Amino acid sequence: MDDQNSQVQNAVFDTIYQFATQLQNASEPFINEVRNV
């Protein structure tokens, strides 16, 4: 049961981490534009 729990937590963490990375990559050009103004 604990094994299954940690597997689910790892999967959730991986998904959130990937989403955060994509979000950061997507926002970088926007942030750079704002800084350049």
C-alpha positions in Angstrom: 0.0 0.0 0.0 2.8 2.4 0.9 4.5 1.5 -2.3 1.5 2.3 -4.4 1.2 5.6 -2.5 4.7 6.7 -3.2 4.3 5.7 -6.9 1.2 7.9 -7.2 3.0 10.8 -5.4 6.0 10.4 -7.8 3.7 10.5 -10.8 1.9 13.6 -9.5 5.2 15.3 -8.8 6.6 14.4 -12.2 3.5 15.8 -13.9 3.6 19.1 -11.9 7.4 19.4 -12.5 7.0 18.9 -16.2 4.1 21.5 -16.2 6.2 24.0 -14.3 9.2 23.5 -16.6 7.0 24.1 -19.7 5.4 27.1 -18.0 8.9 28.6 -17.3 10.0 27.9 -20.8 6.9 29.6 -22.2 7.2 32.6 -20.0 10.9 33.3 -20.5 10.5 35.2 -23.8 7.7 37.2 -22.3 9.8 38.1 -19.2 12.8 39.1 -21.4 10.5 41.4 -23.5 9.2 43.1 -20.3 12.8 43.6 -19.0 13.9 45.1 -22.4 11.1 47.7 -22.3 
